[in-house]
Every structure is written in structure tokens, then in C-alpha cells.
Amino acid sequence: MTSSTGITGIDHAVILVRDLDSAEHTYKRLGFRPTSRGHHTKLDTYNHCIMLDGDYFEVLGVERPGPYNAEQQATLKEREGLWGLALQTDDARAAHGRLKAAGFAPTDPVDFARPVELPGRITEARFTVFYFEVSAAPGLRLFLCQHYTRDVVWRPDYLGQPNAAAALAHVTLAVDDPATAATAYGRIFGTAPVPRAGGLEVPAGRASIRLLSSGQAALEFAGDPVLAYRRPVPIGLGFAVSDRRATKAVLGAAGLPYLESAQGGLRVASIHANGVALDFV
């Protein structure tokens, strides 16, 4: 799936954390294998990535407050949790021009890098990114990300998560008006929203954006402190898993509680994952 603006799906999700050392430990306990710590030149942020089959997510902290991370600083004053989505593109600057022509107001592209330590050498992972305007879609900061060094980012030793998470499956948001939100996301991904209980779902490449009404979110995430976040807000991140028995084994060994749906999906509450509920489906 490629939209008319050159977007091919979701590249990665961004989970903001206040304490990166603690978050690294948390996600290891959840059965993920974080990469070594990356330090983003120019952006003054640092992270650990969890690499999946063709996509990934990162836990991200502010290393030094600065102009390029002002939005992350502002969010962290209010909450941790899922904050943004990087969208896939093969040509960031071409996509930038198409988005402007389509009526969006993206920021200027920024080239940046982070050092990557490999056996016997240190190299760089290089990217070009730019952001949509804040009003483009509710609840998430959206930006495009072009990779120049995929061989450095998706290394074989980074893949194969102990909890059997294989790919991003969905992002769930609580919004006041699912129809309006779905129109915005559908315009970005070039797809038509699909009705689901208490909301709508927008196909986004291999994954989807789930947009729940406040009432439906309260039903589906009953008792989770994530519901206290000010709407619109992302409240959940879902993963397709290759073996739910392996997922259960990892969570059980760590002593982490989880809920199991009638369909066999597993959910870990946001209190155990830096402010974002995790689904393993």
C-alpha cells in the first residue's frame, strides 16, 4: 500500500519515557531485546529500539533539552507513553513535496544520524525525517522517516524477540469523535476507514489505527490508568506474535500480570509498560 504522497505504512512507533535506564529494564522484562543505546546527533534525544519484521518501536528519552526536542519535553511533563508514529517512505523529500501539494504543512526535512557499534567498528545509522503539522491527525505526532542504512538498523542479531513479537499490528487511540479522526488518518494513509465496535479502524500498511470513542475505550481498557490521559491520546500498541505460548511463558517468568481475551490475545496494562497498554495478538 502506497498513498499518493509516497507513504507506504508505519515505520516505527515512539514511546516516550522519563528514565531510559528504567525503561530499558522494563522492556527487557516484557520479553523484548532492546538494541544498544543510540544517541541522536542534532536532536539531543537517545533511545533503545526493538526491531521487528520490517518495522519496530523505540523507547525514547530526552538526553539534553534543546529546540529539536521541545515537543517531547512538553509531553513528558504530562505523561509517558506512546507519543508518535514514523511513517514509511522511500524518498522523504519527494514525499514532502507531494504532501505540500496535497494541502499539508510539513516541517522542513532534517537529516540526522546516530552512532551504531558493530563488531570491530563503529558506523552510523542515517535518516531524513520531517513532521506533519500538529493538526494533521489527532492524538499522535506523525512524521516521515527515510532510512539510508537499513542493514545497520535491521541486523540479524537484533531480530527474534523472546516474547515472540513479530510485527506491529495496531495502534489504539481514545478520541472524542472517531469519525472525524478516521477521516484525518484515512487521508494520510490513502485508505477508507472500517467500522469496528465503538469506533473506526484505518488500514495503515500491514498495521492499522484503531480509533475508539471514550465509552468504548472505557469498556476495552477498564481499570487501566491510561484512561486518565487527556484525549485525544494513544493508549495501546499491538503486536502480531508468532507463538502466544512463548509470550505467556515470558510474561509468567517475569511475574507480569496479563489479561487474556476470548480470542487468545494477551494484554499487559500500561502501568507495566511506561504508560502504554500492550496487546499481543
matplotlib code that plots the C-alpha trace (Angstrom):
import matplotlib.pyplot as plt

x = [0.0, 1.4, -0.6, -0.5, 2.0, 4.5, 3.6, 3.9, 2.8, 4.2, 7.9, 8.0, 6.2, 7.7, 7.2, 8.4, 10.0, 11.4, 14.1, 15.7, 17.7, 14.5, 12.6, 15.3, 14.9, 11.1, 11.1, 13.6, 11.4, 8.5, 10.4, 11.9, 15.5, 16.4, 19.3, 22.3, 21.6, 21.5, 22.3, 20.7, 23.0, 21.3, 18.0, 19.6, 17.5, 18.5, 16.8, 16.6, 15.0, 13.1, 13.4, 10.6, 9.9, 10.1, 9.1, 10.0, 9.3, 11.6, 11.7, 12.9, 14.2, 15.4, 19.2, 19.7, 16.8, 17.0, 15.0, 14.6, 13.0, 10.8, 7.6, 8.8, 9.8, 6.3, 4.6, 6.8, 5.8, 2.3, 2.8, 4.9, 3.6, 3.0, 3.7, 4.3, 4.4, 7.1, 5.6, 7.5, 8.7, 11.4, 12.0, 11.4, 12.0, 9.7, 7.0, 7.5, 6.7, 3.6, 2.3, 2.6, 0.8, -2.0, -2.5, -0.5, 2.0, 5.0, 8.2, 11.4, 13.3, 16.1, 19.0, 20.4, 22.3, 23.1, 26.3, 26.0, 28.6, 29.2, 31.8, 35.1, 33.9, 31.5, 29.3, 26.2, 22.5, 21.3, 17.8, 15.8, 12.7, 10.1, 6.9, 3.3, 1.7, 0.2, -3.4, -2.9, -4.3, -5.4, -3.6, -0.2, 2.7, 3.2, 6.4, 8.0, 11.2, 13.5, 16.2, 19.6, 21.2, 18.6, 21.4, 22.7, 19.2, 17.7, 20.6, 20.1, 21.3, 18.6, 15.7, 13.8, 12.1, 12.0, 8.3, 7.6, 6.5, 7.0, 5.4, 3.4, -0.3, -2.2, -2.2, -5.2, -6.3, -9.1, -10.8, -13.9, -15.0, -13.9, -15.4, -13.5, -10.3, -10.7, -11.2, -7.9, -5.9, -7.6, -6.4, -2.8, -2.7, -5.0, -7.3, -11.0, -11.9, -13.6, -16.3, -15.5, -17.2, -17.4, -15.2, -13.4, -10.2, -7.9, -5.7, -2.1, 0.0, 0.4, -1.0, -4.0, -5.0, -7.9, -10.0, -12.2, -14.9, -14.4, -17.1, -15.6, -12.1, -13.5, -15.0, -12.0, -9.4, -11.4, -9.3, -6.2, -4.7, -4.1, -7.7, -6.9, -4.8, -6.3, -8.0, -7.2, -4.5, -2.8, -3.5, -2.4, 0.2, -0.5, 1.9, 1.4, 3.1, 4.4, 3.7, 1.4, 2.7, 6.1, 4.6, 2.8, 5.9, 8.0, 5.3, 4.8, 8.5, 8.7, 5.7, 3.8, 0.0, -1.9, -5.4, -6.4, -9.2, -11.7, -9.7, -6.5, -4.9, -2.9, -2.8, -0.4, -1.6, 0.0, 1.4, 3.8, 5.0, 5.7, 2.2, 1.1, -1.1, 0.5, -1.5, 0.0, -2.4]
y = [0.0, 3.4, 6.6, 9.3, 11.1, 8.2, 6.8, 3.0, 2.2, 2.5, 2.6, 2.7, 3.8, 6.1, 5.5, 8.5, 7.7, 9.9, 7.4, 5.5, 3.2, 2.1, 1.7, -0.5, -2.8, -2.7, -3.8, -6.5, -7.8, -7.8, -10.1, -7.6, -7.4, -3.7, -2.6, -0.9, 2.8, 5.2, 8.9, 11.2, 13.9, 17.2, 16.0, 15.6, 12.5, 8.9, 5.6, 1.9, 0.2, -3.1, -4.4, -6.5, -7.9, -4.8, -2.3, -1.5, 0.6, 2.7, 3.9, 7.4, 9.9, 13.5, 13.4, 17.2, 19.7, 21.6, 23.1, 19.9, 18.0, 20.7, 18.8, 15.6, 17.7, 19.1, 15.7, 14.2, 16.9, 15.5, 11.7, 8.9, 6.6, 6.3, 9.6, 9.4, 7.3, 7.4, 6.7, 4.8, 6.4, 5.6, 9.3, 11.8, 14.9, 13.8, 12.9, 16.3, 18.0, 15.8, 16.5, 20.2, 19.9, 18.0, 20.8, 19.6, 21.9, 19.7, 20.9, 21.1, 17.8, 17.2, 14.8, 13.2, 10.2, 8.0, 6.0, 2.3, 0.0, -3.1, -5.9, -4.3, -0.9, 2.0, 3.2, 5.4, 4.9, 7.7, 9.1, 12.0, 13.0, 15.7, 16.2, 16.8, 19.8, 19.1, 19.4, 16.8, 14.0, 13.8, 12.1, 11.3, 13.2, 11.9, 12.2, 10.6, 8.7, 7.6, 5.1, 5.1, 2.3, -0.4, -3.0, -1.3, -0.9, -4.3, -6.5, -10.3, -10.1, -7.6, -9.7, -12.6, -11.2, -13.6, -12.8, -13.8, -10.3, -10.3, -7.0, -4.0, -4.9, -1.8, 1.5, 2.3, 5.8, 7.2, 10.2, 12.2, 11.9, 8.7, 9.7, 12.9, 11.3, 8.4, 10.9, 12.6, 9.3, 7.9, 11.0, 10.4, 6.7, 6.9, 4.2, 4.0, 3.6, 0.3, 0.2, -1.6, -1.8, 1.7, 3.3, 3.0, 1.4, 2.9, 0.4, 1.6, -0.7, -4.0, -2.4, -0.3, 2.8, 2.0, 5.0, 4.3, 6.5, 7.5, 5.0, 2.1, 2.8, 2.7, -0.7, -2.2, -0.8, -0.8, -0.1, 0.9, 4.2, 5.0, 6.2, 9.2, 10.7, 13.8, 12.9, 12.5, 10.2, 6.9, 4.3, 1.0, -0.6, -4.1, -6.7, -9.7, -12.6, -15.9, -18.0, -16.9, -19.8, -18.1, -14.8, -16.3, -18.0, -14.8, -12.8, -15.6, -15.9, -12.2, -12.2, -9.8, -9.9, -10.0, -10.4, -13.0, -12.3, -14.9, -15.0, -15.7, -12.3, -11.1, -7.6, -6.0, -2.9, 0.4, 0.6, -2.2, -0.6, 3.1, 4.4, 2.3, -0.8, -3.7, -6.2, -9.5, -10.9]
z = [0.0, -1.1, -0.7, -3.3, -1.1, -1.0, 2.4, 2.5, 6.0, 9.6, 10.0, 13.8, 16.9, 19.6, 23.3, 25.4, 28.8, 31.5, 32.7, 29.8, 32.1, 33.9, 30.6, 29.1, 32.1, 31.8, 28.2, 28.7, 31.4, 29.0, 26.7, 24.2, 23.2, 23.0, 20.8, 22.4, 23.3, 20.4, 20.8, 18.2, 17.0, 16.5, 18.0, 21.5, 22.3, 23.0, 22.6, 22.5, 19.5, 19.4, 15.9, 14.4, 11.0, 8.7, 11.4, 15.0, 18.0, 20.2, 23.8, 23.6, 26.2, 26.1, 26.7, 26.7, 26.5, 23.2, 20.4, 18.5, 21.4, 22.8, 22.0, 23.7, 26.8, 26.9, 26.6, 29.3, 31.8, 31.4, 30.8, 29.5, 26.8, 23.1, 21.5, 17.8, 14.7, 12.0, 8.6, 5.9, 2.8, 0.2, -0.6, 2.2, 0.1, -2.7, -0.2, 1.4, -1.9, -2.5, 1.0, 0.5, -2.9, -1.1, 1.3, 4.3, 6.0, 7.0, 8.6, 6.6, 6.2, 8.7, 8.2, 11.3, 12.4, 15.5, 16.0, 15.9, 17.4, 15.2, 15.7, 15.1, 14.0, 14.7, 11.9, 11.7, 11.1, 8.9, 8.4, 7.0, 8.9, 8.8, 10.8, 9.8, 11.3, 14.8, 13.4, 10.7, 12.8, 16.5, 19.3, 17.7, 16.4, 12.8, 10.9, 7.9, 8.1, 5.3, 6.1, 4.3, 6.3, 6.8, 7.0, 10.1, 11.7, 11.0, 11.9, 12.4, 16.0, 16.8, 15.5, 17.1, 20.2, 23.2, 23.7, 20.0, 19.0, 15.2, 13.8, 14.7, 14.5, 15.6, 17.4, 19.6, 20.4, 22.5, 20.8, 21.2, 17.6, 15.9, 12.5, 12.3, 13.4, 10.9, 8.1, 9.0, 9.3, 6.1, 4.2, 5.3, 4.5, 1.5, 2.9, 3.8, 7.5, 8.5, 11.2, 14.5, 17.8, 19.3, 16.7, 13.4, 12.1, 9.4, 7.5, 7.6, 5.6, 7.5, 10.7, 11.5, 13.5, 15.9, 16.9, 19.9, 21.4, 25.1, 26.1, 24.1, 25.4, 29.0, 28.2, 26.5, 28.9, 32.1, 35.2, 33.2, 34.3, 30.7, 30.6, 32.7, 29.9, 28.3, 25.0, 22.1, 23.1, 22.1, 24.7, 23.3, 21.0, 19.5, 18.2, 16.0, 17.7, 16.2, 19.3, 22.1, 24.3, 24.2, 25.1, 28.1, 29.2, 29.2, 31.0, 33.5, 34.2, 34.8, 37.2, 35.0, 35.1, 31.8, 30.6, 28.0, 25.6, 24.3, 21.1, 22.9, 22.7, 25.7, 27.2, 29.6, 31.4, 30.8, 34.4, 33.4, 30.1, 30.7, 30.1, 27.1, 27.2, 25.1, 23.1, 21.9, 19.2]

ax = plt.figure().add_subplot(projection="3d")
ax.plot(x, y, z, "-o")
ax.set_aspect("equal")
plt.show()
